[in-house]
Amino acid sequence: MKKEPLSTSTQEVPKVKLALQDKYNEEEKKENQKQEDLSKKESSKLPKPTGWRLLVLPFKMKEKTKGGIIMSDITIEKQQVASQCGLVVALGDQCYDKERYPEGPWCKKGDWVVFARYAGSRIQIDGGEVRLLNDDEILATIENPEDIFHQY
């Protein structure tokens, strides 16, 4: 029986870890694809913002955590209503005009933004709600809404 010496420089990562990571990445891609498909199909039903208003879709937490815990519908709904960040879906015609904002727009369509808890008008749609915000109610832009701790 031959024993091979372990080399510290060529240790392999266990395949189990890679398989789990691949599974998480695969689930995340599927979830993102579902959201994109839904947004394309439902976008014609959304109100079109006028003037200096933005249409924002509040962040909705995933139904299942990475650990496998399934969230109840009530928990997800409460979190979405209390959410302080969302995805910019559409901009009004006069949003971020050069006269009021000479430095340029604060955000654009497809950006994740942070806004005040009670900012804007809430409009109920099938599957949740959207918010109409004034262009000056945007507090910040973020890369990933999951980086922010969401409380309700």
N, C-alpha and C positions, 0 to 999 in steps of 0.2 A: 504494500500500500504506500503510494507516493504522496507526500504532503507538499503542496505548493505554498511557497511563502506568500504572505499577504503583502501587497505593495500599497503604501498609503497614497501614492499618486494616481493609481488606476482603479480605485474602488468604484464599483458601480452603484447607482441608486437603485434600491429595490424596485422591482417591477410593479409591486402592489401599489406603492405610492404613486407611480406614474399612471397607473390605471385609474386610481381614484381621482387624480388631478384631471386626467382626460375626461372622465365622466362628469365632473363638475363643470369643466369648460364646455362640454357638449350640451349639458342642460342649460347653461347660460346662453349659448348661441341659439338654442331652440326657443327660449323665452324671449330673447331679443327679436327673433324672426316673427314670433306670434304678435308682439307689440307693433312691429312695422306693418304686418299684414292688416291688423285691426285698424291702425291709424289710417292706412290708405283707404280701406273700405268705409270707415266711419267719417272720414274728413269732409265729405260732402254734406253731412248732417250738422256740422258745427257752425255756430254763428260766425259771421265775418266781422271783425272789429272795424270800427270807423274812427276817423280822426286820429288822435294820439294814443289810442288804446292798443293793448296787446292781448291776445288770447293765449292763456297759459293752462296747460294740463298738469294738475298737481301730481307729485310723485306718488306712486302706489307701490307699497312694499310687496315683496314676493309672497305667494301663498305658502311656500315651503322654505324653511331655513336650510342652510347647508348641512346642519345636523339632522335634518329629517323631520323637524317639528312642523306640523301643519297648523297655520294660523286660522282662526275662525273668521267668517265673513264680517262679523261685527267689528272685530279688531282691525281688520284691513280698512273698513269703511271709516272708522273713527280716526285712524291714522291719516287717511287721505284728506279728510275734512280739515284736520289740524295741521296738515303739512305746510311748511314754510318754504318749500322749493318746488319748482315745476319746470316743465319743458315748454319753451316758446313755440306755439303752433302757427300763429299768424300775427302779422303786424298791420296796424291801420295805415291809411295813406299818409298821414301827417306825423307818424312816429319818428322821433329823433330828427326833425328837420334841421337844416344847417343854421337857421336863425337862432333857435333855442339851444342847440347843441353844436357849437362850432367845432368841437373836438371830435365829433363823430358819434355814432350810436353806441350805447352801452351794451347792447346785445343784439342778436340777429335770430332769425328763424332756426330752430334746431338747438339752441343753447339751453343749458340748464341754468336757471336763475333762482336767487333767493329773494323773498319778499316778506313783508310784515304779516303776522298771523291773520289779521282781520282786514287786510288790504283787498281792494277790488270788489267786484260784484260776483257772487257765486251763482252759476247757472247749472241746474240739474239736467243731465243728459242720461241716456240709456247707458248704464255701466259706471256711473259715477257723477262727477261734476267737472266743470271747467271754470276758470276765473277770467274775468275781463279786468285788466289792470291798466292804470295810466302809465305812460312811459317813464314818469319820474318816480314811480313806486318800486322800481327795481333797485334792490340794495346791493347785489353782487352777482357775479356769474361763477359757476363751479364746473368742474370737469365731470364729477361723478356724484350723483345725489346719495349714493350709499355711503359716502364718506362722512356725511352729516348724521349726527345722532337725532333720530326723530322721536319726539315725545307727543303724547296726546293727553 
